[in-house]
Amino acid sequence: MNNENQTIHKSDDNLTIYGWDEKLNQLKQESIYSTLAHGRVSIVHRTCYEVISGNGLFQCELTGNMMYGKSDDELPCTGDWVIFQPFDEHKGIIVDRLPRERTLYRKKSGTVADKQAIASYVDKAFIVQSLDDNFNVRRVERFMVQIMEENISSVLVLNKADLDFDRQSVEEQIKHISSQIPVFFTSIHQLETIVRLRKSISEGETVVFVGSSGVGKSSLVNALCEKPVLLTSDISLSTGKGRHTSTRREMVLMDSSGVLIDTPGVREFGLAIDNPDSLAEVLEISDYAELCRFKDCKHINEPGCAVIEAVNSGALDSKVYESYLKLRREAWHFSASEHEKRKKEKSFTKFVEEVKNRKDANR
């Protein structure tokens, strides 16, 4: 085991390009499994995880304790750093997951307060929209709110710029967004746009691509890597739109640059944030909100509301304001449901402990 550990430690240099650093190493030392191998999850299958380690790629499964003792959002996701026990040739068992940072979540479809981890240890998120019928500024706001909640940098990528579109109209619609985050117009058929986007990615950075189906996320990843690393499909002749290709979250490495994570397109991206008040800053309403007569103003029908006055005067786009109200209701509902869920879990845990203590006392 000692010889194996020495080999693993020597091979850490191979993982620095994937983001391994001294902080992660210290976190690993706090685990009871610190003597085992470690790596980063590159692909999540249903019951199998592909883990990149300093000694190559391993196909890993979870221990029973992790599989049945963790909630879905606690199970490893793409980008997570895990500790595993190697066995056979390039197979292993994941025994622990290091604490997450900068994790992108979304509300799990069909649930009230459950959330799903999309990717972890993310530095930047590319919000990809295509400049066709798919373009939807409200969807951009939704992604942007969730991303900034996790202290991840947002970048808006308006793809398929080779299409015929009204650039002035698009720029007018996103002016409240472009004042806060970088915006790139891209096309895989216009090399200079890809070069500019590539230059925005630093060595060692992890970038996740999010957006609807058919906006060209996988094609962009291939163009940035300058080789076909992900499966793509042709434009649908019936709809004129890109087909949904990605079916899993997958991590790939750019040569001498960053780490890219492609994600399947989503029709619905539910907010999973605990602080609904953060919406005001993201949607540039906070400056007006500070001028309201009441500090606890809800910006709906209160007297002296500077936000409503800004909407009425045209200083604040009414569509942005309506989006703010909708997202705030959704965020508040998730936050309240999450709080109630934690309260019930805490109460149940306390009940289990009391039953255990009574059994121990009666022995």
Backbone torsions as a table, in degrees:
resi	resn	phi	psi	omega
1	MET	NA	-38.9	-178.8
2	ASN	-62.3	-43.8	179.2
3	ASN	-61.9	-39.4	179.8
4	GLU	-64.2	-42.9	-179.7
5	ASN	-64.1	-38.3	178.7
6	GLN	-62.5	-39.3	178.2
7	THR	-64.9	-40.8	-179.2
8	ILE	-63.9	-44.8	-179.2
9	HIS	-65.4	-38.4	178.5
10	LYS	-65.0	-28.8	-176.0
11	SER	-86.1	1.7	179.7
12	ASP	-60.1	-28.2	178.8
13	ASP	-57.6	-31.8	179.4
14	ASN	-68.9	-19.0	-177.2
15	LEU	-98.1	-9.6	-179.6
16	THR	-62.2	-32.2	178.4
17	ILE	-69.6	-16.2	176.1
18	TYR	-97.0	0.9	176.0
19	GLY	109.0	0.1	-179.7
20	TRP	-66.6	132.8	-179.3
21	ASP	-144.4	-176.2	-176.2
22	GLU	-65.8	-34.4	179.1
23	LYS	-62.2	-43.7	177.5
24	LEU	-65.2	-38.1	178.5
25	ASN	-62.2	-39.6	177.8
26	GLN	-66.2	-39.5	176.9
27	LEU	-62.4	-37.8	179.5
28	LYS	-65.0	-38.3	-178.3
29	GLN	-64.2	-20.4	179.5
30	GLU	-81.9	-11.2	179.6
31	SER	-82.4	149.0	177.6
32	ILE	-71.4	-9.5	179.8
33	TYR	-108.0	28.7	-173.1
34	SER	-62.9	-18.0	-178.6
35	THR	-86.0	-6.5	-178.3
36	LEU	-88.9	178.0	-178.8
37	ALA	-75.2	159.6	177.5
38	HIS	-136.3	160.4	179.1
39	GLY	-171.5	179.9	-177.8
40	ARG	-114.3	134.2	-179.5
41	VAL	-70.7	122.3	-178.6
42	SER	-101.7	-32.1	178.6
43	ILE	-144.0	139.1	175.1
44	VAL	-111.7	118.1	171.5
45	HIS	-97.1	-175.1	-176.3
46	ARG	-60.4	-50.7	-178.6
47	THR	-125.6	9.3	-176.6
48	CYS	-132.3	145.5	-178.3
49	TYR	-125.1	130.0	173.5
50	GLU	-91.3	121.8	-174.0
51	VAL	-119.0	124.3	177.1
52	ILE	-88.5	119.6	178.4
53	SER	-119.6	175.3	177.8
54	GLY	-66.2	-15.7	-179.5
55	ASN	-108.5	20.6	177.6
56	GLY	111.2	-171.4	-177.1
57	LEU	-91.1	131.2	179.8
58	PHE	-118.1	140.0	172.5
59	GLN	-93.0	115.1	-172.5
60	CYS	-121.4	151.4	171.4
61	GLU	-119.0	171.6	-178.4
62	LEU	-94.5	152.2	170.2
63	THR	-69.5	159.4	178.5
64	GLY	-59.5	-38.0	-179.5
65	ASN	-61.5	-39.1	179.6
66	MET	-75.1	-42.3	-175.2
67	MET	-65.3	-41.0	-174.4
68	TYR	-106.0	-9.6	-177.9
69	GLY	-104.7	3.5	-178.9
70	LYS	-122.2	149.5	173.4
71	SER	-75.2	164.6	-175.5
72	ASP	-57.5	-40.0	-177.0
73	ASP	-75.5	-8.5	177.2
74	GLU	-94.2	-13.6	178.9
75	LEU	-70.7	154.3	-177.2
76	PRO	-55.9	142.2	174.8
77	CYS	-125.2	171.0	179.0
78	THR	-59.3	131.5	-178.0
79	GLY	99.0	-17.2	179.1
80	ASP	-66.4	149.9	171.6
81	TRP	-100.8	127.6	-175.0
82	VAL	-127.8	161.2	173.7
83	ILE	-110.9	133.8	-176.0
84	PHE	-140.3	156.9	176.8
85	GLN	-100.4	110.2	179.5
86	PRO	-69.8	146.2	170.5
87	PHE	-152.8	157.9	-174.3
88	ASP	51.9	-153.9	-178.7
89	GLU	-100.0	110.3	178.4
90	HIS	56.7	41.1	169.6
91	LYS	-127.3	155.1	-178.1
92	GLY	-161.9	171.6	177.5
93	ILE	-121.3	122.0	178.0
94	ILE	-76.7	124.0	-176.8
95	VAL	-110.7	-16.5	-178.2
96	ASP	-159.2	155.4	174.8
97	ARG	-124.4	131.1	179.3
98	LEU	-70.4	152.0	-179.7
99	PRO	-54.6	139.1	-176.2
100	ARG	-82.6	154.1	169.9
101	GLU	-137.4	151.5	174.7
102	ARG	44.1	61.6	-177.5
103	THR	-102.4	128.9	178.0
104	LEU	-89.8	121.3	178.5
105	TYR	-114.4	164.9	165.8
106	ARG	-145.0	157.1	177.7
107	LYS	-68.2	132.9	-178.4
108	LYS	-69.0	131.9	-177.9
109	SER	-59.3	137.3	176.4
110	GLY	80.7	8.0	179.6
111	THR	-123.1	166.7	-179.9
112	VAL	-90.4	-48.8	-174.4
113	ALA	-131.0	2.7	178.3
114	ASP	-76.4	144.6	179.3
115	LYS	-126.7	160.4	-176.9
116	GLN	-123.0	129.1	177.5
117	ALA	-81.0	125.2	-178.9
118	ILE	-92.9	-48.0	-179.7
119	ALA	-161.1	149.5	-179.0
120	SER	-124.7	166.8	-176.2
121	TYR	53.0	47.5	-178.9
122	VAL	-96.3	132.6	176.9
123	ASP	-93.4	-41.1	-179.1
124	LYS	-135.0	150.0	173.0
125	ALA	-122.8	122.4	175.4
126	PHE	-89.9	110.3	175.5
127	ILE	-85.1	107.8	-173.4
128	VAL	-98.4	124.1	173.3
129	GLN	-125.2	147.0	176.7
130	SER	-102.6	147.1	-174.6
131	LEU	-86.6	53.0	175.0
132	ASP	-132.3	-148.6	-179.3
133	ASP	-65.9	-14.6	-179.1
134	ASN	-73.3	-21.2	-174.3
135	PHE	-59.2	125.0	-176.9
136	ASN	-150.3	105.3	-175.8
137	VAL	-66.6	-28.3	178.1
138	ARG	-66.1	-35.1	177.6
139	ARG	-68.2	-37.1	176.8
140	VAL	-60.9	-44.9	179.7
141	GLU	-59.0	-42.0	-178.9
142	ARG	-61.9	-48.6	177.0
143	PHE	-61.0	-44.9	-175.1
144	MET	-61.2	-41.3	179.5
145	VAL	-60.9	-48.1	-178.1
146	GLN	-66.5	-40.5	-178.1
147	ILE	-65.0	-46.6	-178.0
148	MET	-69.9	-24.6	176.4
149	GLU	-60.8	-30.8	-176.6
150	GLU	-97.3	13.3	-179.9
151	ASN	60.5	35.7	175.3
152	ILE	-104.6	137.9	179.6
153	SER	-72.8	134.9	179.4
154	SER	-99.2	144.4	173.4
155	VAL	-137.8	130.6	177.5
156	LEU	-95.7	123.9	179.4
157	VAL	-114.3	109.8	178.5
158	LEU	-94.3	102.3	-170.2
159	ASN	-94.1	166.9	-178.1
160	LYS	64.8	43.3	-179.0
161	ALA	-69.5	-6.3	176.3
162	ASP	-78.2	-10.7	178.1
163	LEU	-75.1	163.5	177.0
164	ASP	-81.8	112.5	-179.7
165	PHE	-144.7	162.1	-179.3
166	ASP	-91.0	94.7	-175.7
167	ARG	-61.8	-39.8	-179.3
168	GLN	-61.4	-41.8	179.2
169	SER	-64.9	-42.4	179.6
170	VAL	-62.9	-46.9	-179.0
171	GLU	-63.6	-32.7	177.2
172	GLU	-67.6	-40.0	-178.5
173	GLN	-69.5	-28.4	-175.3
174	ILE	-106.3	12.7	-174.3
175	LYS	-61.6	-31.9	177.4
176	HIS	-74.0	-17.0	177.8
177	ILE	-91.9	-44.9	-177.6
178	SER	-66.4	-17.7	177.0
179	SER	-76.9	-11.4	-176.4
180	GLN	-113.9	-35.1	-175.1
181	ILE	-132.3	158.3	177.2
182	PRO	-65.8	145.9	177.6
183	VAL	-127.0	131.9	178.3
184	PHE	-123.0	133.3	169.8
185	PHE	-96.4	121.7	-173.3
186	THR	-130.8	158.1	171.9
187	SER	-156.9	135.7	178.8
188	ILE	-69.9	-10.8	178.0
189	HIS	-94.5	-0.6	178.3
190	GLN	-125.1	93.5	-171.0
191	LEU	-54.4	-39.2	-176.2
192	GLU	-61.8	-30.7	179.3
193	THR	-71.2	-34.8	178.1
194	ILE	-70.9	-38.9	179.0
195	VAL	-61.5	-43.4	179.3
196	ARG	-62.9	-41.9	179.9
197	LEU	-66.6	-40.2	179.6
198	ARG	-61.8	-38.4	-179.5
199	LYS	-66.3	-18.5	179.6
200	SER	-81.2	-6.1	-179.5
201	ILE	-104.2	120.7	-178.6
202	SER	-90.2	157.9	178.4
203	GLU	-61.4	132.8	179.3
204	GLY	87.5	-10.0	179.1
205	GLU	-75.6	147.0	173.3
206	THR	-108.4	124.7	-177.6
207	VAL	-120.2	126.3	176.7
208	VAL	-104.1	139.6	178.3
209	PHE	-101.9	125.0	178.7
210	VAL	-129.1	152.1	179.9
211	GLY	158.6	178.4	-179.3
212	SER	-74.4	171.3	176.3
213	SER	-67.1	143.3	172.2
214	GLY	80.8	8.6	-179.1
215	VAL	-86.0	-8.4	176.1
216	GLY	98.0	26.9	-178.7
217	LYS	-63.0	-49.4	-178.3
218	SER	-63.9	-38.5	178.7
219	SER	-65.3	-37.3	177.1
220	LEU	-64.9	-42.6	178.7
221	VAL	-59.9	-45.3	178.7
222	ASN	-61.4	-41.8	-179.2
223	ALA	-66.4	-39.6	179.2
224	LEU	-67.2	-35.4	179.8
225	CYS	-83.6	-9.7	-179.9
226	GLU	60.5	28.4	175.9
227	LYS	-166.1	155.7	-177.9
228	PRO	-76.3	92.9	179.6
229	VAL	-98.2	-18.0	179.9
230	LEU	-127.1	150.2	178.1
231	LEU	-72.4	134.2	175.9
232	THR	-129.1	167.8	178.7
233	SER	-133.2	162.5	-178.5
234	ASP	-74.8	168.6	175.6
235	ILE	-67.1	138.6	177.0
236	SER	-71.0	128.9	-179.6
237	LEU	-70.7	-26.3	-177.0
238	SER	-79.0	-35.7	-176.9
239	THR	-108.5	-19.5	-177.0
240	GLY	77.4	9.4	-177.3
241	LYS	-113.4	163.6	176.2
242	GLY	-69.3	144.9	178.3
243	ARG	-84.5	153.0	175.3
244	HIS	-68.5	122.7	-176.8
245	THR	-114.4	-54.3	-175.9
246	SER	-66.4	131.8	177.5
247	THR	-118.1	3.5	-178.7
248	ARG	-154.4	162.7	175.5
249	ARG	-86.0	123.7	-171.6
250	GLU	-133.0	135.0	-178.0
251	MET	-105.0	132.0	177.3
252	VAL	-131.2	156.7	-177.0
253	LEU	-106.6	128.2	173.2
254	MET	-81.6	142.5	178.6
255	ASP	-63.0	125.4	176.3
256	SER	54.1	35.0	-179.9
257	SER	-151.8	-132.6	-172.0
258	GLY	-99.1	-173.8	178.7
259	VAL	-109.6	128.9	-177.9
260	LEU	-111.5	137.6	177.0
261	ILE	-120.7	114.9	177.2
262	ASP	-89.6	144.7	-179.5
263	THR	-129.5	151.5	176.5
264	PRO	-63.3	149.0	176.6
265	GLY	-66.1	146.5	-179.6
266	VAL	-123.2	137.3	174.8
267	ARG	-78.8	-33.4	-175.2
268	GLU	-129.8	132.4	178.0
269	PHE	-126.8	88.5	-177.2
270	GLY	-74.4	139.5	179.7
271	LEU	-71.2	138.6	176.8
272	ALA	-131.1	65.3	-177.6
273	ILE	-121.5	146.3	-177.8
274	ASP	-92.9	-11.0	-175.7
275	ASN	-123.1	86.8	-179.5
276	PRO	-59.2	-24.9	-178.2
277	ASP	-65.9	-20.1	-178.9
278	SER	-68.0	-16.9	-179.6
279	LEU	-61.6	-36.9	-176.4
280	ALA	-59.8	-39.1	-179.0
281	GLU	-72.5	-42.2	-178.1
282	VAL	-63.8	-39.9	-177.4
283	LEU	-94.3	16.1	174.9
284	GLU	57.0	42.2	176.3
285	ILE	-105.7	-16.2	-174.4
286	SER	-60.5	-35.8	-179.9
287	ASP	-62.5	-38.3	177.4
288	TYR	-74.5	-39.1	-177.2
289	ALA	-60.4	-33.0	179.8
290	GLU	-65.6	-18.9	-178.1
291	LEU	-94.2	-2.3	-179.8
292	CYS	-64.5	150.9	-178.5
293	ARG	-64.4	-39.3	-177.6
294	PHE	-108.3	136.6	-178.1
295	LYS	-65.8	-31.0	-179.2
296	ASP	-96.9	25.4	-178.5
297	CYS	-59.5	133.4	179.8
298	LYS	-92.9	-5.3	177.2
299	HIS	61.6	40.7	178.8
300	ILE	-116.4	-60.4	179.4
301	ASN	-148.0	19.5	-178.8
302	GLU	-73.1	145.0	176.0
303	PRO	-67.6	142.8	178.6
304	GLY	74.0	23.1	179.6
305	CYS	-81.6	114.3	-178.0
306	ALA	-71.8	-24.9	178.9
307	VAL	-68.0	-47.2	179.3
308	ILE	-64.5	-39.4	177.1
309	GLU	-60.4	-39.6	179.5
310	ALA	-66.0	-36.1	177.6
311	VAL	-67.5	-45.4	-178.6
312	ASN	-64.4	-32.6	-178.6
313	SER	-85.1	-11.2	-178.9
314	GLY	89.9	-0.9	178.8
315	ALA	-68.4	-30.2	178.0
316	LEU	-117.3	126.6	-179.5
317	ASP	-59.5	126.7	-178.1
318	SER	-62.5	-31.5	179.1
319	LYS	-69.8	-35.4	175.9
320	VAL	-66.4	-41.7	178.8
321	TYR	-62.0	-45.1	179.1
322	GLU	-64.1	-37.8	177.0
323	SER	-63.8	-41.0	178.8
324	TYR	-59.3	-47.3	-179.2
325	LEU	-62.8	-42.0	-179.6
326	LYS	-64.8	-47.0	-178.9
327	LEU	-67.8	-34.6	179.6
328	ARG	-66.5	-41.4	177.4
329	ARG	-61.0	-43.6	-179.9
330	GLU	-65.0	-44.1	179.9
331	ALA	-65.7	-40.3	179.9
332	TRP	-64.5	-41.7	-179.3
333	HIS	-62.2	-44.3	178.5
334	PHE	-64.1	-44.8	-178.1
335	SER	-61.1	-44.6	-179.8
336	ALA	-66.1	-41.5	179.9
337	SER	-67.0	-39.0	178.2
338	GLU	-64.9	-40.6	179.1
339	HIS	-63.4	-43.3	179.9
340	GLU	-66.7	-37.4	178.4
341	LYS	-63.4	-45.6	178.7
342	ARG	-63.3	-37.2	-180.0
343	LYS	-63.1	-43.6	179.4
344	LYS	-66.5	-41.2	179.6
345	GLU	-63.6	-39.9	179.1
346	LYS	-65.5	-41.2	179.4
347	SER	-65.4	-41.2	179.5
348	PHE	-65.7	-41.8	178.5
349	THR	-60.7	-42.2	178.9
350	LYS	-63.4	-40.0	178.7
351	PHE	-63.2	-44.3	179.2
352	VAL	-61.3	-41.8	179.8
353	GLU	-64.8	-38.9	179.3
354	GLU	-65.7	-42.0	177.6
355	VAL	-62.6	-43.1	179.3
356	LYS	-62.5	-42.6	-178.9
357	ASN	-65.9	-37.7	178.5
358	ARG	-65.7	-39.2	178.4
359	LYS	-63.9	-42.3	179.9
360	ASP	-64.5	-36.2	-178.1
361	ALA	-70.9	-28.6	-177.5
362	ASN	-86.6	-4.0	-178.9
363	ARG	-77.6	NA	NA
